[in-house]
Amino acid sequence: MTSSDKAESALANEVTQFVADARGMSPNRILPTSRLLEDLGLDGDDALELMLDFFARFHVSKGGFVFNQYFGPEAGWSPLAFLWRKPVIPITIQDLIDSATAKAWKIRDKHEVPDRAP
């Protein structure tokens, strides 16, 4: 393993630990493919706080990051909420790792996001 590979691995571990700490869970339960909203339940104010902390801690430029493309608003529970919620672009742990490595938000167009089987 080269020193570059070791640095990337260390950064991946640091990003994973950062998200695990924010969610109060073991980093062993988080995979690179884990999605912040769908798999880890981050949304609304919790997601906003995590993303702002992520940008600051890992010195990532926020350019191009539009919160409502990735997360919904903070709201009370409603049985009809699913009717008016628009689809969002999923953010994975790997997306955060890639952005932390590049020090810039890695924007993905909705058309680039692969479908994921339920």
C-alpha positions as CSV (number, residue, x, y, z in Angstrom):
1,M,0.0,0.0,0.0
2,T,1.5,3.4,-1.0
3,S,1.5,6.4,1.3
4,S,-1.2,8.0,-0.9
5,D,-3.4,4.9,-0.4
6,K,-2.8,5.0,3.3
7,A,-3.8,8.7,3.4
8,E,-7.0,8.0,1.5
9,S,-7.8,5.1,3.7
10,A,-7.2,7.2,6.8
11,L,-9.4,9.9,5.4
12,A,-12.1,7.4,4.6
13,N,-12.0,6.1,8.2
14,E,-12.1,9.7,9.5
15,V,-15.2,10.6,7.4
16,T,-16.9,7.3,8.4
17,Q,-16.2,8.0,12.1
18,F,-17.4,11.6,11.7
19,V,-20.8,10.4,10.4
20,A,-21.0,7.5,12.9
21,D,-20.4,10.0,15.8
22,A,-23.1,12.3,14.4
23,R,-25.6,9.4,14.2
24,G,-24.5,7.8,17.5
25,M,-23.7,4.5,15.9
26,S,-20.7,2.2,15.4
27,P,-18.6,3.0,12.3
28,N,-18.7,-0.7,11.6
29,R,-22.3,-0.4,10.6
30,I,-21.5,2.2,7.9
31,L,-20.4,1.3,4.4
32,P,-19.1,3.4,1.6
33,T,-22.5,2.8,-0.1
34,S,-24.5,3.9,2.9
35,R,-26.8,6.8,2.0
36,L,-27.2,9.6,4.4
37,L,-31.0,10.0,4.0
38,E,-32.2,6.6,3.0
39,D,-29.9,4.3,5.1
40,L,-28.8,6.5,8.0
41,G,-32.0,8.5,8.4
42,L,-30.4,12.0,8.2
43,D,-32.8,14.7,7.0
44,G,-33.9,18.2,7.8
45,D,-32.0,20.1,10.5
46,D,-29.9,17.1,11.4
47,A,-28.7,16.7,7.9
48,L,-28.0,20.4,7.5
49,E,-25.9,20.5,10.7
50,L,-24.0,17.4,9.6
51,M,-23.2,18.9,6.2
52,L,-22.2,22.3,7.5
53,D,-19.9,20.5,10.1
54,F,-18.6,18.2,7.3
55,F,-17.7,21.2,5.1
56,A,-15.9,23.0,7.9
57,R,-14.1,20.0,9.4
58,F,-12.8,18.6,6.1
59,H,-12.2,22.0,4.5
60,V,-14.5,21.2,1.6
61,S,-15.8,24.0,-0.6
62,K,-19.6,24.2,-0.6
63,G,-19.8,25.5,-4.2
64,G,-22.6,23.7,-6.0
65,F,-24.2,22.2,-2.9
66,V,-27.9,23.0,-2.8
67,F,-29.4,21.4,0.4
68,N,-32.9,20.8,-1.0
69,Q,-31.5,18.7,-3.8
70,Y,-30.3,16.2,-1.3
71,F,-32.6,16.5,1.7
72,G,-36.0,17.5,2.8
73,P,-37.1,20.2,5.2
74,E,-37.4,19.7,8.9
75,A,-41.1,19.0,9.5
76,G,-43.4,17.2,11.8
77,W,-44.7,13.8,10.9
78,S,-47.6,13.7,8.5
79,P,-49.2,10.6,7.0
80,L,-49.5,12.5,3.7
81,A,-45.9,13.8,3.6
82,F,-44.9,11.3,1.0
83,L,-47.4,12.7,-1.5
84,W,-45.7,16.1,-1.9
85,R,-42.1,15.2,-1.2
86,K,-40.0,15.5,-4.3
87,P,-37.2,13.0,-5.0
88,V,-33.7,13.9,-3.9
89,I,-30.2,13.0,-5.0
90,P,-28.8,10.4,-2.6
91,I,-25.5,11.2,-0.9
92,T,-23.3,8.2,0.1
93,I,-20.4,8.0,2.5
94,Q,-18.2,7.5,-0.6
95,D,-19.5,10.9,-1.9
96,L,-18.4,12.5,1.3
97,I,-15.0,10.7,1.1
98,D,-14.5,11.8,-2.5
99,S,-15.5,15.4,-1.6
100,A,-13.1,15.4,1.4
101,T,-10.3,14.1,-0.8
102,A,-10.9,16.8,-3.5
103,K,-11.7,19.5,-1.0
104,A,-14.6,20.4,-3.2
105,W,-18.2,19.2,-3.4
106,K,-18.5,16.4,-5.9
107,I,-21.7,17.3,-7.7
108,R,-23.7,14.5,-9.3
109,D,-26.6,15.2,-11.7
110,K,-29.8,13.3,-11.0
111,H,-29.2,11.4,-14.3
112,E,-25.9,10.1,-13.0
113,V,-27.4,8.5,-9.9
114,P,-27.9,4.7,-10.5
115,D,-31.2,3.2,-9.6
116,R,-31.0,1.2,-6.4
117,A,-33.1,-1.9,-5.9
118,P,-35.2,-1.8,-2.7
